[in-house]
Amino acid sequence: MSLTMIILMLIGGWLAVAAAMLWGVLRITRRHHHAYIPPSAPGKAEKPARHHATAH
């Protein structure tokens, strides 16, 4: 096998692995993408509950 063929096969294999990894990442991000829910406008400012630090 010639040196040129070895180099071309090495580059082709690297490109195949890179494409497979990219496809897998894109597939995962598409599957686990959550719909955007816009934050609701605050109607009335609520005061946080006042509890002691040791309250259960």
C-alpha positions, 0 to 999 in steps of 0.5 A: 500500500502506498504512502499516499493511500495510507494518508488518504485513508487516515484522513478519511477515517478521521473525517468519518469519526468526526462526522459520527461524533457531530451527528451524535451530539446534534441528535442528543441536543435535539432530543433533550432540548426543552421548550422555552417558557418566557418568565411571567411578569411579576404582578405583585411583589411578594415578601419572602417568608421570615423564618429563623435559620434553624427552623425546620 
